[in-house]
Amino acid sequence: MKTPSLIEELSQTSLNTGGRRNFLCRLGLATAGTAGLIGAATTTRAAASEVRAAPTDTDVAVLNFALNLEYLEAEYYLNATTGEGLEGSMIDVDGTGGAKGAKVIIKDKPKVKFTTAAFEDYANEIAIDEANHVKFIRGALEANGANVVARPQINLKKSFETLGSLIGVDNFDPFANEINFLIGAFIFEDVGVTAYKGASPLLTDKGILEAAAGILGVEAYHAGIVRTLLYAQGPKIRNLVNKISAVRASLDDRPANAGRLDQGIVRKGTANLVPTMDSNSIVFSRSTRQVLNIVYGGIDATSGLFFPQGLNGAIA
């Protein structure tokens, strides 16, 4: 019998939250200084939110799952643009109760030497977004008194070398040049979009759902930028990118859909910059298990690839 996905398990779990508090209001207060991610609530909204329930255990588990992925993306982009990770931007990576953030395994001097000014501008903007996502989710959890997971160990060296070998590129280094950097970014962005969409049905607090939808939108903008720039590089790069898509599809654990949902930037001989699920042009979803398969590099794996010691939190 097939083991149910973690999303299925969470969906079937009855969760009880005593001492419910106003999470939506506190979410707004906690994030007032984070680059306008959420505007100040009106008096009417604040009053209405007083009757809202606090987030369930599922809400907290999903937010911490997202935080693990945001740690990964932020470390990738910040190291590529600044040569330093989250600590270099004065962003906390430790968890609740004294849990220390684990190290990031990465080459020395990872800052990319961009030769195209526009590419560097795009990379800097995305790095800021991803760093803000880490701050935002941490702040939202802290404001509600919920557990915040520490940054797990992240491997940004061997992981890419392994993926490179699967697409025929020996010793692939995403920090070597701007095109390699874009190829590395492609690996993350589509996964982030589909992960947020897949988690959306689990969220019970409408304030959290709205914030998650906002993050999904930003990740989709990032994915669109990356896919468009890579398509513009011509057939050789397009072919490499499509091979990455094929690797991801092989890890989705849904063979009937392999190659249909996870799509490269070329499909049926033409540009495919917006991967959609069907004729309705709706983006597809990934369950937490499918996301874990990709970031761990194996179906039903519990660690590996980008997270050698696994994720932190209830969904791992």
VMD Tcl script that draws the C-alpha trace (Angstrom):
set ca {
  {0.00 0.00 0.00}
  {1.39 3.44 -0.93}
  {2.39 5.60 2.02}
  {0.25 8.78 2.08}
  {2.03 12.05 1.41}
  {2.72 14.36 4.31}
  {0.12 16.75 2.97}
  {-2.46 13.94 3.08}
  {-1.42 13.05 6.61}
  {-1.65 16.64 7.80}
  {-4.98 17.14 6.07}
  {-6.43 14.13 7.88}
  {-5.12 15.20 11.29}
  {-7.58 16.80 13.68}
  {-5.83 19.77 15.26}
  {-6.98 21.59 18.34}
  {-5.66 25.00 19.33}
  {-6.51 26.26 22.78}
  {-6.05 29.83 23.94}
  {-6.59 31.18 20.41}
  {-5.08 34.58 19.75}
  {-5.28 37.16 17.04}
  {-2.60 35.96 14.63}
  {-3.60 38.20 11.72}
  {-3.27 41.36 13.82}
  {0.06 40.27 15.29}
  {1.29 39.26 11.87}
  {0.73 42.81 10.69}
  {2.50 44.26 13.72}
  {5.41 41.88 13.45}
  {6.09 42.70 9.84}
  {5.52 46.44 9.79}
  {9.20 47.08 9.15}
  {9.92 44.41 6.56}
  {9.93 46.43 3.36}
  {6.16 46.85 3.28}
  {5.41 43.15 2.86}
  {2.10 43.73 4.61}
  {0.59 47.20 4.94}
  {-0.90 48.53 8.15}
  {-4.39 47.17 8.72}
  {-7.35 49.54 8.71}
  {-9.42 49.98 11.83}
  {-12.19 47.86 10.30}
  {-9.84 45.01 9.42}
  {-8.20 45.14 12.85}
  {-11.58 44.96 14.58}
  {-12.72 42.09 12.36}
  {-9.53 40.19 13.02}
  {-10.25 40.11 16.75}
  {-12.59 37.17 16.20}
  {-10.10 35.26 14.07}
  {-8.55 32.07 15.32}
  {-4.85 31.61 15.88}
  {-3.03 29.43 13.36}
  {-3.35 25.70 13.78}
  {-0.43 23.36 14.22}
  {-0.75 22.70 10.49}
  {-0.33 26.42 9.72}
  {2.84 26.47 11.80}
  {4.17 23.27 10.21}
  {3.57 24.64 6.69}
  {5.21 27.98 7.52}
  {8.28 26.22 8.91}
  {8.41 23.98 5.85}
  {8.38 27.11 3.70}
  {11.06 28.67 5.90}
  {13.41 25.75 5.21}
  {13.02 26.34 1.48}
  {13.44 30.10 1.86}
  {16.68 29.53 3.78}
  {17.93 27.57 0.76}
  {16.93 30.19 -1.81}
  {18.20 33.12 0.26}
  {21.58 31.48 0.80}
  {21.91 30.78 -2.91}
  {21.10 34.29 -4.07}
  {22.87 36.17 -1.29}
  {26.09 34.20 -1.73}
  {25.94 34.76 -5.49}
  {25.40 38.50 -5.18}
  {27.32 39.45 -2.03}
  {29.68 36.55 -1.38}
  {28.04 36.07 2.01}
  {24.93 34.37 3.30}
  {22.16 35.35 5.69}
  {24.53 36.16 8.55}
  {26.30 38.63 6.30}
  {22.97 40.42 5.93}
  {22.44 40.34 9.70}
  {19.53 37.91 9.44}
  {19.08 35.38 12.24}
  {19.29 31.70 11.32}
  {18.89 30.18 14.79}
  {15.72 28.50 15.97}
  {13.51 28.59 19.02}
  {14.95 27.25 22.24}
  {18.59 27.85 21.39}
  {18.70 25.66 18.28}
  {21.67 26.83 16.23}
  {21.55 27.32 12.51}
  {23.68 24.75 10.70}
  {26.45 25.64 8.29}
  {26.17 26.23 4.58}
  {28.56 24.16 2.48}
  {29.74 26.31 -0.40}
  {32.86 27.15 -2.39}
  {35.22 29.87 -1.23}
  {34.41 33.31 -2.66}
  {31.10 32.36 -4.29}
  {30.21 35.87 -5.48}
  {29.39 35.67 -9.18}
  {31.34 37.91 -11.56}
  {28.43 39.22 -13.60}
  {29.31 40.56 -17.03}
  {25.80 41.73 -17.91}
  {24.68 44.65 -15.75}
  {20.99 43.82 -16.13}
  {21.56 40.23 -14.98}
  {23.31 41.52 -11.87}
  {20.42 43.90 -11.19}
  {17.92 41.07 -11.45}
  {20.01 38.85 -9.17}
  {20.33 41.58 -6.54}
  {16.59 42.21 -6.51}
  {15.79 38.51 -6.16}
  {18.36 38.15 -3.35}
  {16.66 40.95 -1.42}
  {13.25 39.33 -1.95}
  {14.43 35.94 -0.68}
  {16.12 37.46 2.36}
  {12.91 39.35 3.13}
  {10.92 36.12 2.88}
  {13.12 34.57 5.56}
  {12.65 37.60 7.82}
  {8.92 37.70 7.14}
  {8.19 34.05 7.96}
  {10.43 34.09 11.03}
  {8.74 37.27 12.25}
  {5.26 35.86 11.68}
  {6.05 32.72 13.67}
  {7.77 34.61 16.47}
  {4.89 37.09 16.79}
  {2.52 34.22 17.50}
  {4.85 32.53 19.96}
  {5.23 29.59 17.59}
  {8.35 27.50 17.14}
  {10.81 28.81 14.53}
  {13.06 26.21 12.94}
  {16.77 26.88 12.64}
  {18.46 26.84 9.27}
  {19.27 23.21 8.43}
  {22.58 22.25 6.89}
  {22.57 23.35 3.26}
  {24.93 22.07 0.58}
  {25.46 24.43 -2.35}
  {28.50 22.62 -3.71}
  {28.20 18.84 -4.01}
  {24.46 19.17 -4.71}
  {25.09 21.10 -7.90}
  {27.93 18.81 -8.93}
  {25.55 15.86 -8.58}
  {22.84 17.55 -10.62}
  {25.40 18.58 -13.22}
  {26.49 14.99 -13.70}
  {22.87 14.05 -14.42}
  {22.61 16.57 -17.25}
  {26.07 15.91 -18.69}
  {27.99 18.82 -17.11}
  {30.98 17.73 -15.05}
  {31.75 19.67 -11.85}
  {28.88 22.08 -12.40}
  {29.48 25.31 -10.47}
  {26.53 27.74 -10.43}
  {28.75 30.50 -9.11}
  {31.30 30.29 -11.93}
  {29.50 32.74 -14.24}
  {26.17 34.45 -14.79}
  {24.71 31.76 -17.09}
  {25.56 28.98 -14.67}
  {23.97 31.11 -11.95}
  {20.72 31.33 -13.94}
  {20.73 27.58 -14.53}
  {21.13 27.02 -10.79}
  {18.30 29.46 -10.09}
  {16.02 27.55 -12.47}
  {16.31 24.51 -10.23}
  {14.72 26.37 -7.30}
  {12.18 28.82 -8.63}
  {9.65 26.52 -10.30}
  {9.74 24.27 -7.25}
  {9.02 27.22 -4.96}
  {5.96 28.27 -6.97}
  {4.45 24.80 -7.06}
  {5.28 24.18 -3.38}
  {3.38 27.27 -2.22}
  {0.40 26.40 -4.40}
  {0.39 22.84 -3.12}
  {0.44 23.98 0.50}
  {-2.31 26.56 0.12}
  {-5.25 24.18 0.80}
  {-3.75 23.33 4.20}
  {-3.67 26.88 5.55}
  {-6.61 27.75 7.78}
  {-5.87 31.38 8.63}
  {-6.86 33.71 5.80}
  {-4.18 36.22 6.78}
  {-1.49 33.57 6.42}
  {-3.04 32.36 3.18}
  {-2.99 35.89 1.77}
  {0.65 36.32 2.75}
  {1.56 32.94 1.25}
  {-0.21 33.92 -1.97}
  {1.88 37.07 -2.02}
  {5.09 35.08 -1.68}
  {3.93 32.65 -4.38}
  {3.40 35.63 -6.69}
  {6.92 36.89 -6.07}
  {8.40 33.44 -6.67}
  {6.44 33.25 -9.92}
  {7.88 36.59 -11.03}
  {11.35 35.25 -10.24}
  {10.69 32.06 -12.19}
  {9.47 34.05 -15.17}
  {12.59 36.21 -15.18}
  {14.90 33.19 -14.96}
  {13.06 31.16 -17.60}
  {12.98 34.11 -20.02}
  {16.68 34.89 -19.64}
  {17.65 31.26 -20.11}
  {15.48 30.87 -23.20}
  {17.26 33.88 -24.72}
  {20.61 32.05 -24.46}
  {19.85 29.78 -27.40}
  {19.47 26.05 -28.12}
  {22.42 24.71 -26.13}
  {21.33 26.29 -22.85}
  {17.68 25.54 -23.52}
  {18.59 21.88 -23.87}
  {20.44 21.85 -20.54}
  {17.52 23.50 -18.80}
  {15.08 20.98 -20.22}
  {17.29 18.20 -18.91}
  {17.01 19.70 -15.43}
  {13.24 19.71 -15.81}
  {13.37 16.03 -16.78}
  {15.38 15.22 -13.64}
  {12.83 17.02 -11.47}
  {9.98 15.24 -13.21}
  {11.61 11.88 -12.49}
  {11.57 12.73 -8.77}
  {7.95 13.86 -8.62}
  {6.74 10.29 -7.97}
  {3.79 10.60 -10.33}
  {4.87 8.76 -13.48}
  {1.59 9.32 -15.27}
  {2.29 13.05 -15.27}
  {6.06 12.98 -15.75}
  {7.08 15.43 -18.45}
  {3.63 17.01 -18.59}
  {3.67 19.04 -15.40}
  {7.32 19.83 -14.74}
  {8.16 21.50 -18.00}
  {11.33 22.92 -19.49}
  {11.57 26.24 -21.29}
  {11.01 24.56 -24.67}
  {8.00 22.33 -25.30}
  {6.98 20.78 -28.59}
  {9.61 22.86 -30.34}
  {8.42 26.24 -29.11}
  {8.95 28.58 -26.15}
  {7.39 27.42 -22.89}
  {8.05 30.25 -20.47}
  {4.91 29.68 -18.40}
  {4.51 26.02 -17.38}
  {0.83 25.30 -16.75}
  {-1.21 22.28 -15.77}
  {-3.83 22.17 -18.49}
  {-5.80 24.16 -21.07}
  {-7.01 26.47 -18.30}
  {-3.45 27.81 -17.92}
  {-3.31 27.15 -14.17}
  {0.03 26.42 -12.52}
  {0.30 22.93 -11.06}
  {0.90 21.97 -7.43}
  {3.42 19.84 -5.62}
  {2.77 18.10 -2.34}
  {5.34 18.38 0.43}
  {6.51 14.85 -0.41}
  {7.12 15.77 -4.02}
  {9.06 18.86 -2.97}
  {11.13 16.79 -0.56}
  {11.89 14.27 -3.30}
  {13.43 17.07 -5.37}
  {15.42 18.86 -2.69}
  {16.64 15.54 -1.26}
  {17.35 14.08 -4.70}
  {15.43 10.82 -4.23}
  {11.91 9.44 -4.03}
  {10.88 8.99 -0.38}
  {14.35 10.13 0.75}
  {14.66 11.67 4.22}
  {17.77 13.73 3.51}
  {20.29 14.41 0.78}
  {21.31 16.72 -2.07}
  {20.62 20.30 -0.89}
  {19.79 19.21 2.69}
  {22.32 16.54 3.72}
  {20.81 16.24 7.21}
  {17.20 16.81 6.20}
  {14.87 19.73 6.88}
  {13.96 21.00 10.33}
  {10.39 20.90 11.56}
  {7.30 18.70 11.44}
  {7.41 18.30 7.66}
  {10.73 16.73 6.82}
}
mol new
graphics top color blue
foreach p $ca { graphics top sphere $p radius 0.5 }
foreach p [lrange $ca 0 end-1] q [lrange $ca 1 end] { graphics top cylinder $p $q radius 0.2 }
display resetview
